[in-house]
Amino acid sequence: MKGVHFVSKQGTEYYYDDLTGQIFPSEQVDCSLLGDQFQSLASDRANMGLYINRDADQQDIEDYLCKEANGFKQLLLEVTSFCNLRCKYCIYSDHYQFTKSYENKHMTFAVAKQAVDYYFSNFKEIHRRNPTRSPVIGFYGGEPLLNLRLIKEIVEYIKLTYGEYEGIQYNITTNGIQFTEESQNFLTKHDFSIIVSLDGYKENHDRNRLKADGTGSFDEIMKNLQTFRTNHKGYNKFAISSCYDFKTDMFQLMEFFDGEDLFLARLASVDANNTTYYEQFAHDDVQTFFENLTSMKELFLNLTARNQIKKDSFLYSLVGLNYSELAFHPMMNEKRPHMLPVTASCIPGEKIYVTIDGNFHMCEKINTHYAIGNIEDGIDYGKIAEIINNFKNKVCGNCTECNVTRFCNICFQQCATDHEFEKKDSMCDNIETHVKSMLIDFINVLETNPTLFEEITIDYYKTIYEKVGVVLE
């Protein structure tokens, strides 16, 4: 039996049981008997070792994606690889060694049309098996609005060709430079979920999100946002995605977003996997950042104790979501696919990311060395099985010894090099240390305000879905 013992600030001992995903007061239960009591309720976890050691095959993948209707959840089109910014932390920058460099190419209508037709031909069967599913079409770049013409053509083509599907969801993430009145009017007319990337206050944003000529982009983006909020007041499917690093003043960032009343759908640190980006920071930068982060956590806890935290605040996005994930973490019925019972990895094919050359990839975040098909031949289910098996062999060898498998956030992208999957030795230890710290803080909050997440988190995730339309990864 695997799990974590910990003690709250009030001195109460608890035990997190990874088999069931539940937290028990240690003095009220015999932890040694939990595994036997709940074995039948979490058989997938109990048989984890068997599933890890069993290779997936092509039929497993086809059954999961098609017969069980788990595939084709979203089609994401790289409509252009060109971008009018040169963000210092971009995955196409020199800081990320396994990704491609900047390009200046547009996807053609012929490639996009073939990808759309393939998606809908498969979605038809998915919809038959699960009529609640709606098609989801996303547009990505580069900067996707630099190829607005193609986006318009594809939306019109889908309307004319696949109009029998109600509630087709469109989404786009833009850097905001081309978020002009023309693009705003088109996106709102077609009910797009719109995410604009904005890294907060001017100094922080312009430090990393530079235009090709080296100048900052903050003023131009804020002007476009003001135009949007004036001309499309009340449009609900709109939110912000923001990144921070060790030089970000988190209190100034909080003041900016709360003052501007901008809803944060995503707030995250710059990706630290397979990158040299963080080598630029001095020890003092790191120390100051974590001191401020600790202060913000204390502020959050003080506000929750007085029931004064707001679900749409910066502080809730930064700190509260970590705890709400624990509050809403599925228990008993949480089951991962048997061919990959551990980590946070998807099964490739749940989403299809199509690059400008017509190749299929599992998502937009992983480098291009792990293609899973193309517009000519469709999805290669055998290739997906091969990727999963290689991942399990290289990454999942110690998963049966892990105490927090339900909270593992490792995925393909984090471990993907240009030829195979590699996992850093410290990755698993860091995850368990982080989860234990979160469990302690989570219980401390609940001992002070037991109903906090019941009152806030449901509303928060409803708002996220209303604004974004899909779950952000």
N, C-alpha and C positions, 0 to 999 in steps of 0.2 A: 504494500500500500504506500502511495506517494502523497506527499502534502507538505504543508508548512505550518509550524508552530509559531505564534507570535503573541505579544502582550500589548494591550492598549495603554493609552496614557493614564487611564483610571486604574490600571493594574490588573485588568481582567485577561485571563489566558484564553486564546482562541486557537482553533485548528482549521486550516483550509484543506479540504479533502479534494485532491485533483481527480479522483475517480468520478465523483458526483458533481464537482464544481461548487459545493456548498461550504459555508463557514459555520462551524459549531463552537459553542463555548466549551472549552476542554474539560472543565470540571463536571459538565452535565452528560458527557458521553464517554464511552470506552473506545478511544480512537483505534485500538487494535482490532475492534470488531466491525468497524465501518465498512471495510472492504467486503466482508462476507454478507453484510446486511443489504448492500446496494449493488452487488455483483450483477444481478439480473436486470437492473434498471440502466446499467451502463455497460452492456456487453461489448460495445464497440471499443471502449477504453480498456476493458479487461483483456481483450484479444488483440491489443495494439501491436504487440511484438510479432504475432502471426501475420498481420496485415502488412507490416513494414517489410518483412522478409519475403513476402510473396510478390513476384513481379506482375505488374499490370500488363495486359495485352490489348490489342486493337479492339476486341469485342467489348472489353470493360469500358473503354473510353466511349465507343459508340453508344453503348447502353446508357451510360451516365448522361451524356450530352443530349442524346436524341430520344430514346425510349423513356427515360426518366425526366425528360424536359428540363434539364439543367443548363443546356447550351443556348447560344445565340441570344444572350440577355441584352447585348448591346453591340452595335456596329460602330466603330470609331474610325473615321477617315482622316488620314494625314493629307489634307487638301493642298498643303504646301510645306516645303522644308525651308523656305525663306523666312527670315525674321528681321524686323526693323529695329530690334534691340540686340545688345550684346551683354546680357546679364552675366555677371562674374561667376555666378553659381549654376549657370545653365548646364544641363547634362551634355550639351554639345561643345562646351568649352574645353580648354586644355586640362582642366582639373579632373576630368573623368576619362580615364584612359581607355575604357572598353566601348565607348559610344562613338558614333560617327561625328565628324566635324560639321561646321556650318555649310549649307548648300543653298543653291538658288534655283529650285525646281518647283514646278506646280504639277499637281495631279491632273490628268486629263479627264474629260467627261467620260470617255470610253472606259477607262479604268474604274472610275467611280461607279458608273452604271453597272458594270459587270459585277462589282463587289456588292452593290445594292441588290441586284437580281439574285445573286447567290444567297445573300442573307435572307431575303424574303422567301425564297424557295424552300429553305430549311425552317424558317420561322413558321411557315404554314403548318407543318407537322407539330411543332412545339405548341402552337396555339390550339390545335385540335386536342392535344393531350392536356393542356392547361389553359382554358379560355380566359383566365384572369390576366394573363401576360399581355403586355402591350409592346410593340416594337420601339426600340430606343436607338436613335441615330445621333452620334456625336461628331463634332468637327474639331480637328486638332491641327497643330503645326509643328515647327515654325509658328508664325502668327496667322491663324486661319483666315482672319478678315482681309488679309492681303490677296486672297482668292475668293472674295465675296461673290464674284460672278459664278463660279462653280457651285458654291453653296446654294445660290438661288436656283440654278439649273437642277440640282439634285432634289431640292425640296419640291420644285414644280413637277419633276419626273415622278417622284414618289406619290404626290397628290393625284396625278393622272393615272398612274399604273397600279397603285396599291391603296386606292381610296376606300376599299372595303374594311380596312382596319381602322377602328375608331381609337382615338387617344394616342396617336403616334407622338412620341416624345422626342423633341430635339434639344440638344444642349451644346454649349460652346464655352471654351475658356479663352479669353483674350487678354493681351497685355494692355489694352486700353488706348493705344495710339491711334488705331484705325476705328475706334468706337465712335464714329461720326454720326451725324443725324441720319444719313442714308442707311447705315448699318443698323442703327438703333431702331429706326422705323420698320425695317424688314424683320429684324429679330423679334420685336414685340408683336408685329402683325401675325407672325407664325408661332407665337406662344413658346419661344425658346426659353430654356433655363440658361441664364447668363451668369458666368463667373468672370470677374475682372481681377487680375493680379495687381495687388497694391501692397507695398511693404511699409505702409504707415507713414509717419511724419517725413517731411521732405528730406532731411539729412540722411535718414536711414534708407529711404527708398532710392535716392539718387546715388548713394554709395555703391550700390550693386546693379541697379536696373538702368543701365546706360544705353543711349542710342548709339548707332553705328559710328557717329562722329565724336563720341566720347562725352557728350553732354547728358545731363539728367533728363528723365522723362516725367517727373512728378507733376510739374505745372500743367503740362499738356493733358495728362490723364485726368487730373482733378477738374480741368475745364470741361472735358468730355463728360465726366460724371455729373457735374453740375447741370449741363445741358440735358442729360438723360433724366435727372430727377425733376427738372422743370417741365420737360415735355411729356414725360411718362410717369407722372406722379401717381403713386398707387400701384404701379406694376410690381407684382409680388415675386416673380421668379428671377430675382436678382440678388447676388451676394458677392462677397469679396474672398479671395484666397490670398494669404499673406505668409511670408517667410521671415525668419529672424536668425541671427547668429550671435556670436559672443561679443560683438561690438554694439549690438542693439540695446538701447536704453528701454527696458521693458516698461518702466513707469511712464515714460514719454509716449511709448507705443500705446499703452492703455488710455492715456489722456487723449491721444489723437482719435482712436477708433470710437471711444465712447462719446467724444465731443462731436464727431462727424455723423454719429448715428448710422454707422455702416455695419451691416450684419456680416459676421465672419462665418462662412461655411467651412473654411479650412484655415487653421493656424498651426504652423509647424516649423521646426528648425530646418535649416538647409540640410539636404540629404548627406549623411556622413559615410555612406557605403561606397567603397572603391573610388575614393577621391583624395586629392591632395589639398582640397579647399581649406581645411582647418589648420594646415601647417602655418598659415600666415599670422595666427593669433598668438600674442604674448601671454605669459603666465598671468600677468595682472588682468588682462582682458577676461580670461576664463574665470578667475577668482571673483572679480567684480560682478560678472554675469550671474554666477551661481549664488552670490550673496543677495543680489536683487531678486532672483527667482525664489529664494527661501523667504524673503520678506513678503513677496506677493502671495506665496502659499499661506503664510501666517495671516495676511490680510483676508484672504479667502475664508480661512477657518473662523476668524473673528466675525466676519459678516454672516456666515452660515449659522453661527451660534446665536446670532440676533435675528435670524431669518430675514436678512436684508440683501441677500445676493440675488441678482437678476439674471434670468436665463439668457438674455440677449446681450449681456455685458462682455467686455473683453476678458475680464477675470474668470468668468465661467468657461469661456472658450479655452483659455490657457490652462487653468487648473482644474476646474470642475468636471470637464469632460473625462479626464483620467479616472475620476472616481465614479462618474455615472456609467462608464463602461463596465465597472465592476457591478454596479447596482442592476444593470440591465443585461449582464452577461448570462446567456442561456445556461440552464442547469439540465439535469436529467435527460432532456430530449435533444441536447446538442450532439449532433452526429456529423462527423466529417466523412467524405467519401472513403470507402474501404481501401481503395488503391493508394490513397495518400492520407492516412488517418492523423497525421501530426503536422505541425507548423501552421502558418497562416496562408500557405500557398493556395491559389485557385487551382482548378483543373483547366488547363489551357483549352480554349474553345468556349468557355462560359462567356467570355467577351472576345470579339475579333477586332484586332487593330490592323488596319490595312495601310501600308506605306505607299508612297507615291508610285513605286514601281510595281504595285499589285501583289506584293507578298503579304501573307497573313502572319501575325504575331499574337502572342497571348495577351499583351497589353502594351501601352505606350511607354512604360517606364523601363522595361528590360532592353538591353542592347540587341542589335539586329542579328546576332549570331544564332538565334534560337527560333527560326521561322517554323511555323506549323502548317504551311500550305501556301496556296496562291490562287489568284482569280481564275486561272485556267483549269487547275486540277482540284480545287476545293481544299477542304481540311484533310490533312494527312493524319488519320487517327493512330496509325502505327508510330509515326514520329512523336506524337504526344506521349504515347506509352513509353517510348524510349527516353524522352526527356524526364518523365516522372521517375522512371527506374534509376536513371543516372543521378537524379537529385537525391533520391532515398539512399543510394549507395554512398554518395559523397557527403551528405549533410545529416542524415537521420540515424546514424549509427548508435548514438547514445540517447535517443529519445525515450526509450523504455525506462531509463534511470532518472528522467526529469521529474521534478516535483510540481511543475506549473505548466504542463503541456497545453492546457486550455487557454493560456495567456501568451503563448508563443507568437511572436510577430514576424518570424523569419519567413521570407518568401523567395521565389526564384530570383527576382531582381537583385536582392541583397547579396546573393552568392554567385552571381553569373559573371564569369570572366569571358575572354574571347574564345575559349575552347572547352571549358568544363565548369562545374560548380565547385566552389571552395568556401568553407566556413571558417571564420577566424576562431581561434581557440577560446578567446574571451567572450564570445557572443552569448553562449548559453548561460555562463555565470552572471553576466551583466543583466540578462533578462530576469533570472531568478531573484537577484538582489533588488532590481527595480520593482518587481511584482510584490515582494515582501514589504518593501517600503510603502507601496500603494495600499496594500491590505491594511497596514497599521493606520495610515492616514484616513482611509475609508471608514474603518471602525470608529476612529476618534470622532469623525464627523457625525456618524450615526448615533453614537452615544450622547452627543450633544443635541442633535436635531434629527430624530429617527425618520421623519417624513420628508426630508429635504428632497431626495431624488425622486420620490413618488410624485411630488408636487411639480418639480421642475423638468425632469428629464423627458417625460412623455411629451410635454409641450415643445421642448427644444427639438426633439427629433421630428415631430410633426412639422415644425417650422423649416427645418433643414430639407425635408422632402418636398414641401410646398415650393421652396425657393430654387432648389437644385434639380428636382425631378428624379435623380438617381442618387445612390449612396456614393459619397466621395471616398476614394481610397487614399 
